[in-house]
Amino acid sequence: MLTAQAALELGQAAPNFTLVDQHNTAHTLSDYQGQWVVLYFYPKDDTPGCTTEACNFRDAINHIIAKRAIVFGISLDDVESHQQFSKKNNLPFSLLSDPDGKVAKQYDSLGDYWLVKFAKRNSFIINPAGNIAQIYKSVDPQTHVQQVLKDLSNLQKR
C-alpha cells in the first residue's frame, strides 16, 4: 500500500488547497492543522466502488471522530453531483469538488483514460502538523476504511 515512487513522500508537508464541498462551503486544508485529516480521492459519484467506499466511511464516522480525525472525499465531480450523492447516501462528511483536477494532480491522484480525467482511488492521512503520515495507492473500497482506522490508531500511538 505504501509506495516509495509516489510524488509525495511520508513526512513532507501536505499540499495546501481550497475546495468547495456539497454545501458550497470552502475548505482550506491548512485550516485543519492540529487535527488528523483523511483525504480520500475517488473516481466518480454514485458508481459502485465509490458508493461502497463512501458508505464505509459514513458507517465508521464515529470511530474516525473518536480518533480526533476529519474525513474529506475528493473527486472531479461538480458540487451538484456531490449534493445528490451525499444526500442519497446520508454522508456526514464533506465531499470536495475538484473539477479541474488541480488538487488531484498535486496529490499524484489524477488519472487519465483517453480524454476523460478522473481522480484515482488514493488516500492520505495528514497528521496534526500538516504532514503526510500515510499514503495509500489504488485502495480496495471494501477494506480501505478498516485499514485507515487501524493506521490512525498506530500513528497516534507514536
Secondary structure, DSSP 8 states (H G I E B T S, - for coil): ---TT-SS-TTSB----EEE-TTS-EEEGGGGTTSEEEEEE-S-TTSHHHHHHHHHHHHTHHHHHHTTEEEEEEES--HHHHHHHHHHHT--SEEEE-TT-HHHHHTT-EEEETTEEEE-S-EEEE-TTSBEEEEE-S--TTTHHHHHHHHHHHHHH-
